[in-house]
Amino acid sequence: MPFIGGSEADFTEALQRVDSELAANTESAFFLPYPHPTIVDMQYVSHVERAVASAMYYKGYDIRKKFPNIDKWLSAYEELPHYMASKSDYYTHCMDIPPQYGPCFSNDSATALRAREAIDPKNAALPVQWKNELEPPTAAQAQRDEQDYCIEAGMRLTENQEAITRFCCRAAGKDVGKWARGNPTKCQLSDPYARPNLDVAPAVNVALRAVASSLLQGDPSFTQNVKAAVTSETQLAGSDLATVAECIAYLRDRVGSPRDLSMPAAKLLRGHLAEVVRKLSS
């Protein structure tokens, strides 16, 4: 398993003990008989949240499906706004776990391969198939209209368009990956030494505006027609368009939740960005 020590059997046994402890409390979904979490729950929840994500991503091991009381406990937490404000999505966890805990070791089970393919942003697609997701939205998230999350993502792009454009342009600049190269204790996606090439900023901005327009107007055609928009406004073509695609991919792979957006909004933004990369690369 992607955790320190022991085998999958040991990991399952430990989770079964946690599940049984939760089952022993018949008055609430938490460890102790109160209608709210206590310090016991707080000690566990962040670690279990990471375990749920990484076990699925690296091993195809579905903790929430295997352990109903853990699932009930996490669902109760997901009803709390203060918890949701700090809850990460699977992709964010699986990218930031290795530099914190050490390298993770994956297997090639069918579920693990499907999980890694589904969670990798380069495979994101539109429309997002929420019901088929290995990481479904919470009950509260599922009740909201998808356009709410589109607006969340579109507004964040619009409000921060200058900084986001500059950030994307790192991919066309210098020293990308230099900070973490050869050092497994540093996150490979963290790039403080990268220097942007602002020559491509106008074209990158056109692409980002297309995504924002699609998100805010609920019309995917802006994203679908991004290549024509970039070509028309900047006269770029060929390898220059490929460079713009690399800049958009740089952002796509670095959208984090909840730092940047809620999980549904992050998935929608990654889907639009991935589509832009495909269109500009074709």
C-alpha positions as CSV (number, residue, x, y, z in Angstrom):
1,M,0.0,0.0,0.0
2,P,1.1,3.7,-0.4
3,F,1.5,4.0,3.4
4,I,4.4,3.3,5.8
5,G,4.9,-0.4,6.8
6,G,3.0,-3.6,6.4
7,S,0.9,-5.2,3.7
8,E,-2.6,-4.7,2.3
9,A,-3.9,-7.2,4.8
10,D,-2.4,-5.1,7.7
11,F,-3.9,-1.9,6.2
12,T,-7.3,-3.5,5.8
13,E,-7.2,-4.8,9.4
14,A,-6.3,-1.3,10.7
15,L,-9.2,0.2,8.8
16,Q,-11.6,-2.5,10.0
17,R,-10.7,-1.6,13.6
18,V,-11.5,2.1,12.9
19,D,-14.7,1.1,11.1
20,S,-15.8,-1.1,14.1
21,E,-15.0,1.7,16.6
22,L,-17.3,4.0,14.6
23,A,-20.0,1.4,14.4
24,A,-19.9,1.0,18.2
25,N,-21.3,4.6,18.6
26,T,-25.0,4.3,17.8
27,E,-25.8,8.0,18.7
28,S,-23.9,9.8,16.0
29,A,-21.7,9.2,13.0
30,F,-18.6,10.3,14.9
31,F,-16.3,8.4,17.3
32,L,-17.9,9.8,20.5
33,P,-21.7,10.1,21.3
34,Y,-22.0,13.8,20.3
35,P,-23.7,15.3,17.3
36,H,-20.4,17.0,16.3
37,P,-16.8,15.9,15.8
38,T,-14.4,16.0,18.8
39,I,-10.7,16.0,19.1
40,V,-10.7,12.2,18.4
41,D,-12.3,12.8,15.0
42,M,-10.1,15.7,14.2
43,Q,-6.9,13.6,14.9
44,Y,-8.1,11.1,12.3
45,V,-9.9,12.9,9.5
46,S,-7.1,14.5,7.6
47,H,-5.1,11.3,7.5
48,V,-8.1,9.2,6.4
49,E,-9.0,11.8,3.8
50,R,-5.5,11.4,2.3
51,A,-5.7,7.6,2.6
52,V,-9.0,7.5,0.7
53,A,-7.4,9.5,-2.2
54,S,-4.0,7.7,-2.3
55,A,-5.3,4.2,-1.8
56,M,-7.7,4.7,-4.8
57,Y,-5.1,6.4,-7.0
58,Y,-2.1,4.1,-6.4
59,K,-3.9,0.8,-5.5
60,G,-7.5,1.0,-6.8
61,Y,-8.5,0.4,-3.2
62,D,-11.9,2.0,-2.4
63,I,-11.9,2.7,1.3
64,R,-15.3,4.3,1.4
65,K,-17.0,1.4,-0.4
66,K,-15.3,-1.3,1.7
67,F,-15.9,0.4,5.1
68,P,-19.5,1.7,5.5
69,N,-19.0,3.4,8.9
70,I,-15.9,5.2,7.7
71,D,-18.0,6.4,4.7
72,K,-20.8,7.5,7.0
73,W,-18.3,9.3,9.2
74,L,-16.8,11.2,6.2
75,S,-20.3,12.0,4.9
76,A,-21.2,13.5,8.2
77,Y,-18.0,15.6,8.0
78,E,-18.9,16.7,4.5
79,E,-22.1,18.3,5.9
80,L,-19.9,20.7,7.8
81,P,-18.9,23.9,5.9
82,H,-15.7,24.4,7.9
83,Y,-14.5,21.0,6.9
84,M,-15.4,21.4,3.3
85,A,-13.5,24.7,3.3
86,S,-10.3,22.7,3.8
87,K,-11.1,19.4,2.1
88,S,-8.8,18.5,-0.9
89,D,-9.7,16.5,-4.0
90,Y,-8.0,13.3,-4.9
91,Y,-5.7,14.8,-7.5
92,T,-4.4,17.5,-5.1
93,H,-3.8,14.9,-2.4
94,C,-2.0,12.5,-4.7
95,M,0.3,15.2,-6.0
96,D,1.3,16.6,-2.6
97,I,1.6,13.3,-0.6
98,P,4.9,12.1,-2.0
99,P,7.0,15.1,-0.9
100,Q,5.4,14.9,2.6
101,Y,5.5,11.1,3.2
102,G,7.9,9.7,0.6
103,P,7.4,7.9,-2.7
104,C,4.2,5.9,-3.2
105,F,4.2,2.5,-5.0
106,S,1.4,1.8,-7.4
107,N,0.0,-1.5,-8.8
108,D,-1.6,-2.2,-12.1
109,S,-5.0,-3.5,-11.0
110,A,-7.8,-2.6,-13.4
111,T,-9.3,-0.2,-10.8
112,A,-6.0,1.4,-10.0
113,L,-5.2,2.0,-13.7
114,R,-8.7,3.4,-14.3
115,A,-8.4,5.7,-11.2
116,R,-5.0,7.1,-12.3
117,E,-6.4,7.7,-15.8
118,A,-9.5,9.4,-14.5
119,I,-7.7,11.5,-12.0
120,D,-4.9,12.7,-14.3
121,P,-5.9,16.2,-15.5
122,K,-4.6,15.6,-19.0
123,N,-7.4,13.1,-19.5
124,A,-10.1,15.5,-18.2
125,A,-13.0,15.9,-20.7
126,L,-16.3,17.7,-21.1
127,P,-18.9,17.2,-20.1
128,V,-17.8,15.9,-16.7
129,Q,-19.5,12.5,-16.0
130,W,-20.3,13.0,-12.3
131,K,-22.1,9.7,-11.9
132,N,-19.3,7.7,-13.3
133,E,-16.6,9.5,-11.3
134,L,-14.4,7.5,-8.8
135,E,-14.6,10.7,-6.8
136,P,-18.2,11.7,-6.8
137,P,-19.4,15.0,-5.4
138,T,-20.7,15.2,-1.9
139,A,-24.5,15.1,-1.3
140,A,-24.6,18.9,-0.9
141,Q,-22.5,19.4,-4.0
142,A,-24.6,17.1,-6.1
143,Q,-27.7,19.2,-5.2
144,R,-26.2,22.4,-6.7
145,D,-26.6,23.3,-10.3
146,E,-23.4,22.6,-12.3
147,Q,-23.5,26.2,-13.6
148,D,-22.8,27.4,-10.0
149,Y,-19.4,25.7,-10.2
150,C,-18.8,26.9,-13.7
151,I,-19.3,30.5,-12.5
152,E,-17.0,29.9,-9.5
153,A,-14.2,28.8,-11.9
154,G,-14.9,31.5,-14.4
155,M,-14.9,34.2,-11.9
156,R,-11.6,33.1,-10.4
157,L,-10.1,33.1,-13.9
158,T,-11.5,36.5,-14.6
159,E,-10.6,38.1,-11.3
160,N,-7.0,36.9,-11.5
161,Q,-6.5,36.9,-15.3
162,E,-3.2,38.9,-15.3
163,A,-1.5,36.8,-12.6
164,I,-2.8,33.5,-14.1
165,T,-1.7,34.5,-17.6
166,R,1.8,35.2,-16.2
167,F,1.8,31.9,-14.3
168,C,0.9,30.0,-17.5
169,C,3.8,31.6,-19.4
170,R,6.3,29.9,-17.1
171,A,6.0,26.9,-19.4
172,A,7.5,28.9,-22.2
173,G,10.2,30.4,-20.1
174,K,13.2,29.2,-18.2
175,D,14.0,27.0,-15.2
176,V,10.8,25.0,-15.2
177,G,11.1,22.2,-12.8
178,K,14.6,23.3,-11.6
179,W,13.5,23.7,-7.9
180,A,12.4,20.1,-7.4
181,R,14.6,18.3,-9.9
182,G,16.3,15.3,-8.3
183,N,14.8,16.0,-4.9
184,P,11.9,13.7,-4.0
185,T,11.2,15.8,-0.9
186,K,10.0,18.7,-3.1
187,C,6.7,18.7,-5.0
188,Q,7.4,18.4,-8.7
189,L,4.6,20.7,-9.6
190,S,5.9,23.5,-7.3
191,D,8.0,25.8,-9.4
192,P,9.2,28.9,-7.6
193,Y,12.3,29.3,-9.7
194,A,10.5,29.2,-13.1
195,R,10.6,32.5,-15.1
196,P,7.8,33.3,-17.5
197,N,8.2,34.1,-21.2
198,L,5.7,36.9,-21.6
199,D,6.1,37.0,-25.4
200,V,3.3,34.4,-25.4
201,A,1.1,36.2,-22.9
202,P,-1.3,37.7,-25.5
203,A,-2.1,34.3,-27.0
204,V,-2.3,32.6,-23.6
205,N,-4.7,35.3,-22.5
206,V,-7.0,34.7,-25.5
207,A,-7.1,31.0,-24.6
208,L,-8.0,31.8,-21.0
209,R,-10.6,34.3,-22.0
210,A,-12.2,31.6,-24.2
211,V,-12.4,29.2,-21.2
212,A,-13.8,32.0,-18.9
213,S,-16.4,32.8,-21.5
214,S,-17.5,29.2,-21.8
215,L,-17.7,28.8,-18.0
216,L,-19.5,32.1,-17.3
217,Q,-22.0,31.8,-20.2
218,G,-22.5,28.1,-20.0
219,D,-21.5,27.7,-23.7
220,P,-18.7,25.3,-24.5
221,S,-18.3,26.6,-28.0
222,F,-15.8,29.3,-26.8
223,T,-13.5,26.5,-25.6
224,Q,-14.2,24.3,-28.6
225,N,-13.3,27.2,-31.0
226,V,-10.3,28.4,-29.1
227,K,-7.8,27.6,-31.9
228,A,-9.6,29.9,-34.3
229,A,-9.8,32.6,-31.7
230,V,-6.0,32.5,-30.9
231,T,-5.1,32.3,-34.5
232,S,-7.4,35.2,-35.4
233,E,-6.3,37.5,-32.6
234,T,-2.5,36.8,-32.6
235,Q,-1.7,35.3,-36.0
236,L,0.1,32.4,-34.4
237,A,0.2,29.0,-36.0
238,G,2.1,25.7,-35.9
239,S,4.7,25.3,-33.2
240,D,3.7,28.6,-31.6
241,L,0.2,27.2,-31.0
242,A,1.9,24.1,-29.4
243,T,3.8,26.4,-27.1
244,V,0.5,28.1,-26.0
245,A,-0.9,24.6,-25.4
246,E,2.0,23.8,-23.1
247,C,1.3,27.0,-21.2
248,I,-2.4,26.0,-20.7
249,A,-1.3,22.5,-19.7
250,Y,1.0,24.0,-17.1
251,L,-2.0,25.6,-15.4
252,R,-4.3,22.5,-16.0
253,D,-1.9,20.4,-13.9
254,R,-1.6,22.9,-11.1
255,V,-5.2,23.6,-10.3
256,G,-5.5,22.6,-6.7
257,S,-8.5,22.1,-4.4
258,P,-9.5,23.8,-2.1
259,R,-6.6,26.3,-2.5
260,D,-8.0,27.5,-5.9
261,L,-11.5,26.1,-6.2
262,S,-14.0,23.6,-4.8
263,M,-13.6,20.1,-6.1
264,P,-16.5,20.3,-8.7
265,A,-15.3,23.7,-10.0
266,A,-11.7,22.4,-10.2
267,K,-12.8,19.4,-12.2
268,L,-14.8,21.6,-14.6
269,L,-11.8,24.0,-15.0
270,R,-9.4,21.2,-15.7
271,G,-11.8,19.8,-18.2
272,H,-12.0,23.1,-20.2
273,L,-8.2,23.5,-20.0
274,A,-7.6,20.0,-21.1
275,E,-9.9,20.6,-24.1
276,V,-8.0,23.8,-25.0
277,V,-4.7,21.8,-24.9
278,R,-6.2,19.2,-27.3
279,K,-7.6,21.8,-29.7
280,L,-4.3,23.9,-29.8
281,S,-2.2,20.7,-30.2
282,S,-4.3,19.3,-33.1
